[in-house]
Amino acid sequence: MAAELIKLYEKNTDLAKVGEIVEVLRQGGVIIYPTDTVYGFGCDIFNARAVERVKRLKGGKGKNTNLAFVCYDLSHLSEYARHVTTPIFKLMKKTLPGPYTYILEASSKVPKILNAKKKTVGIRVPDHNIPREIVRELGNPIVTTSIHDEDEIIEYSTDPELIFEKFEKQVDIVIDGGYGHTMPSTIIDCTSDEPEVIRHGMGDIYQYL
């Protein structure tokens, strides 16, 4: 069955359409959606089959796929991460919502969700209304991973209609939120004493370090 293409606007997001998307997620669906950086695959973190679908779409081999959680805010941080120091929490508060992914020590809940021996978890709070409204309506984070393009020059797909053409038989919903960016989030590893930037993407994290 082909995916549905749903047009949403970041400002004045249609909450009825958000409700439709959330219902698909609750039933184990996989979506493609915009963020403040690039488009990504997403699913309900508590649906194991959907998580496996996302891993396959990413092209990962089982347990090695890097997946992050998109959260509405930091209110549930303690559920999924542990040993978050006060300086790291303050850094996250300053920079989120924003184009940053924080790698943190995972709580015992995370390996069960991802069916893996993961010791870390990536946390994202994008500065984009569409994914945050979806997460808020769903009531828990969604698993996320960015969509790569096979093009050697353009690494990330930006046109939602072209994304739809490519993945309409592989996902359940593609959200058209306008053109995406070509640069992913900046990734900061916060599992040791000092935060370390392990991927330079959007956002100037150094002004906060």
C-alpha positions as CSV (number, residue, x, y, z in Angstrom):
1,M,0.0,0.0,0.0
2,A,1.3,3.4,-0.9
3,A,2.1,6.0,1.7
4,E,-0.1,9.1,2.2
5,L,1.5,12.5,1.5
6,I,0.3,15.0,4.1
7,K,1.0,18.7,3.8
8,L,1.6,20.5,7.1
9,Y,2.8,24.0,8.0
10,E,5.2,24.6,10.8
11,K,3.2,27.7,11.8
12,N,-0.5,27.0,12.5
13,T,0.0,23.2,12.3
14,D,-3.2,21.4,11.6
15,L,-3.8,19.4,14.8
16,A,-6.4,17.2,13.1
17,K,-3.8,16.0,10.7
18,V,-1.3,15.6,13.6
19,G,-3.9,13.3,15.2
20,E,-4.1,11.2,12.1
21,I,-0.3,10.9,12.0
22,V,-0.2,9.9,15.6
23,E,-2.8,7.2,15.1
24,V,-0.7,5.7,12.3
25,L,2.3,5.8,14.7
26,R,0.3,4.0,17.4
27,Q,-0.5,1.3,14.9
28,G,3.1,0.7,14.2
29,G,3.5,3.0,11.2
30,V,6.7,4.6,10.0
31,I,6.7,8.2,8.9
32,I,9.0,10.7,7.1
33,Y,8.9,14.1,8.6
34,P,10.7,17.5,8.6
35,T,12.9,18.9,11.3
36,D,14.9,22.0,11.9
37,T,17.7,20.2,9.9
38,V,17.1,17.4,7.5
39,Y,14.1,15.1,6.8
40,G,14.0,11.9,8.9
41,F,12.4,8.5,9.4
42,G,10.4,8.2,12.6
43,C,8.2,5.7,14.5
44,D,6.9,5.2,18.0
45,I,9.8,4.1,20.3
46,F,7.6,1.5,21.9
47,N,6.7,-0.4,18.7
48,A,9.5,-3.0,18.2
49,R,8.4,-3.9,14.6
50,A,8.3,-0.2,13.6
51,V,11.8,0.3,15.1
52,E,13.1,-2.6,13.0
53,R,11.5,-1.1,9.9
54,V,13.3,2.1,10.5
55,K,16.6,0.3,10.9
56,R,16.1,-1.5,7.6
57,L,15.2,1.8,5.9
58,K,18.4,3.3,7.2
59,G,20.3,0.3,5.9
60,G,21.7,-0.6,9.2
61,K,22.5,-4.1,10.2
62,G,20.5,-4.8,13.3
63,K,22.1,-3.6,16.5
64,N,24.6,-1.2,15.0
65,T,22.1,1.4,13.6
66,N,22.4,4.8,15.3
67,L,18.9,6.0,16.3
68,A,18.0,9.0,18.4
69,F,14.9,10.0,20.2
70,V,12.9,13.2,19.3
71,C,11.4,14.6,22.5
72,Y,9.0,17.5,23.0
73,D,11.2,19.0,25.7
74,L,13.5,17.7,28.5
75,S,10.8,16.8,30.9
76,H,11.3,13.0,30.3
77,L,15.0,13.1,30.1
78,S,15.5,11.1,33.3
79,E,13.4,8.2,31.8
80,Y,15.9,7.6,28.9
81,A,19.2,9.0,30.1
82,R,21.2,8.7,33.4
83,H,24.1,10.4,35.0
84,V,23.3,13.8,33.3
85,T,25.4,16.3,35.1
86,T,24.2,19.7,36.0
87,P,26.6,21.4,33.5
88,I,25.3,19.1,30.7
89,F,21.7,19.7,31.6
90,K,22.3,23.5,31.6
91,L,23.9,23.2,28.2
92,M,20.9,21.3,26.9
93,K,18.5,23.8,28.4
94,K,20.4,26.7,26.6
95,T,20.6,25.0,23.2
96,L,17.3,23.1,22.9
97,P,15.0,23.3,21.0
98,G,17.7,23.5,18.4
99,P,19.7,21.6,15.8
100,Y,21.7,19.5,18.3
101,T,21.8,15.8,19.2
102,Y,23.1,14.9,22.6
103,I,24.7,11.5,23.2
104,L,24.0,10.5,26.8
105,E,24.4,7.4,28.9
106,A,21.2,5.4,28.3
107,S,18.9,4.3,31.1
108,S,18.0,0.6,31.4
109,K,14.7,1.4,29.5
110,V,16.5,2.2,26.2
111,P,18.1,-1.2,25.4
112,K,14.7,-2.8,25.9
113,I,13.1,-0.3,23.5
114,L,15.7,-0.7,20.8
115,N,16.3,-4.5,21.4
116,A,20.0,-3.9,21.5
117,K,22.9,-3.6,24.0
118,K,23.0,0.1,23.6
119,K,24.8,2.0,26.3
120,T,24.1,5.4,24.9
121,V,21.0,7.3,23.6
122,G,20.8,10.3,21.3
123,I,18.3,13.0,22.4
124,R,16.9,15.6,20.0
125,V,14.5,18.5,20.7
126,P,14.2,20.0,17.2
127,D,13.3,23.7,16.8
128,H,10.4,22.7,14.6
129,N,6.8,22.7,15.5
130,I,5.7,19.6,13.4
131,P,7.8,16.9,15.1
132,R,7.3,18.4,18.5
133,E,3.5,18.5,18.1
134,I,3.5,14.9,16.9
135,V,5.5,13.8,20.0
136,R,3.3,15.9,22.3
137,E,0.1,14.3,20.9
138,L,1.7,10.8,21.0
139,G,2.7,11.2,24.6
140,N,6.2,9.8,24.2
141,P,9.3,10.3,22.0
142,I,9.7,9.0,18.5
143,V,12.7,7.1,17.2
144,T,14.5,9.2,14.5
145,T,17.3,8.8,12.0
146,S,18.1,11.1,9.0
147,I,17.3,10.3,5.4
148,H,20.5,10.0,3.3
149,D,20.6,10.4,-0.4
150,E,22.6,8.3,-2.7
151,D,23.7,11.4,-4.6
152,E,27.5,11.9,-4.1
153,I,27.1,15.7,-4.0
154,I,23.8,16.1,-2.2
155,E,24.0,14.0,0.9
156,Y,20.5,14.7,2.3
157,S,17.2,14.8,0.4
158,T,15.5,18.1,0.7
159,D,12.4,18.0,-1.6
160,P,9.5,16.2,0.2
161,E,7.8,15.3,-3.1
162,L,10.9,13.6,-4.4
163,I,11.3,11.9,-1.0
164,F,7.7,10.7,-1.4
165,E,8.3,9.3,-4.8
166,K,11.3,7.4,-3.5
167,F,9.8,6.0,-0.3
168,E,6.0,5.8,-0.9
169,K,6.1,2.0,-1.0
170,Q,8.2,1.7,2.1
171,V,6.6,4.0,4.7
172,D,3.1,4.9,5.7
173,I,3.1,8.7,5.7
174,V,5.4,11.4,4.2
175,I,4.9,14.8,5.7
176,D,5.4,17.7,3.3
177,G,6.6,20.5,5.5
178,G,8.4,22.3,2.8
179,Y,12.0,22.0,1.6
180,G,14.4,20.6,4.2
181,H,18.0,21.6,4.9
182,T,21.1,19.9,3.5
183,M,23.0,19.9,6.8
184,P,22.2,17.5,9.7
185,S,22.3,18.2,13.4
186,T,25.5,18.8,15.4
187,I,26.2,15.7,17.6
188,I,27.7,16.3,21.0
189,D,29.0,13.3,23.0
190,C,28.3,14.0,26.7
191,T,29.2,10.6,28.1
192,S,32.5,11.7,29.5
193,D,33.5,14.6,31.8
194,E,33.8,17.1,28.9
195,P,31.3,17.4,26.0
196,E,32.9,16.5,22.7
197,V,31.6,17.5,19.3
198,I,31.6,14.3,17.1
199,R,29.8,15.7,14.1
200,H,29.7,19.3,13.0
201,G,26.3,20.2,11.6
202,M,23.8,23.0,11.9
203,G,24.1,25.4,14.9
204,D,27.2,26.9,16.5
205,I,27.6,24.8,19.7
206,Y,30.9,26.4,20.5
207,Q,29.4,29.6,21.6
208,Y,27.8,27.6,24.5
209,L,30.8,25.4,25.5
